[in-house]
Amino acid sequence: MARRAGPGRPREFCKAGCRQADYVARQRSAELGINESELVIARGALDELRDRLYVLEAALEDVERDLVGAQGEQDLRDALDWLLAAARPLCGPTT
């Protein structure tokens, strides 16, 4: 968010709706006894994240093994492409 010159506190939220959503989330977490260091996540989202991390872990192991026997630049490029393909899904939602 762009900083505005002048008096008053700096803005915390981009718009009133975001401020309201934060308020509701804080009220709901207080009702459930959840502190700021805890996070509620849907089981499906957690399972998907674990699956993606497993794929990345397997890719790392594959690349480490492939680099031992790498013969040239193309082998290195192939290993990097494989690693990037495994890591990309962790950067955001799949489309």
N, C-alpha and C positions, 0 to 999 in steps of 0.2 A: 504494500500500500504506500502510496506517496505521502510523505510528511507534509502537513499543512503548517504554514507559518502562523504565528499569532498565539494568543493566550489559550489556556486550557490544557487538559491532558491529551497526550497523543492517542490517536484512534487505535483501538484493539481489534475491531471488527470491520469488515468491508462494508457491511450494511446492517440494518436493524434486524433483518431476518436471521442473520448469522449470530448476532448478539442474543436473540431470543432462543435460538437452538442451543446455544451454550448454556443459557440459564436453565432450560428444561433438562438438559443432560446433567447438569450439576444437581438439580433437585431430585431427579430420578436416581442418581448414584447415591445420594444421601439416604433416600428411602431404602435402597438395597444394601446399604452399608459398604459400598465400594469406595476405596480411597483412590487418590490420583495416580498411584503407581499400578493400579489394576486396570485390566481391559476386558471388556465383554466382546466376544467374537462368536459368530455363528459357527457351529460345528462344521458345516460344509466348507466355509471359507478357510477354517483352520486345516481341514483335511487337504484342501487344494494347495495351500501353502506348503504343507509337509510333502506333498507329492512333487511339487516344483523343486523344493530343496533337495529331495532325493535324486531327482534327475540331474541337478547341478552337481551333487556329490559324485554320482556315477560318471559324469562327464569329466570332472577333475581327475578321477582315478584313471579313466581312459586316456586322457591327454598326457598325464604323467608317464604312463606306460608307453604311449606312442612316441613321446619325445626322446626316450632312451634310444630307440632305434631309428630316429629321424635321419633321413639321408640327404635332405636338401631343403631349399626354401619352400617348395611346394608342400612337403610334409608338415612344415611349421605352419604354413597358411591353412592347411586342412585341419590341423589340430586347433588352431585359433578359431576357425569358423565353427567347429563343433562345440567349442567351449562357449562362444558367443550365442549360438543357437540355444544352448541349455540355459544360459543366464538371462536372456531377454524376457522370458515370461515372468521373471521376478520383478521386472521394472514396471509392470503395469498390467491392466486387464488385457486378456486376449480378445482379439476381434475376429 
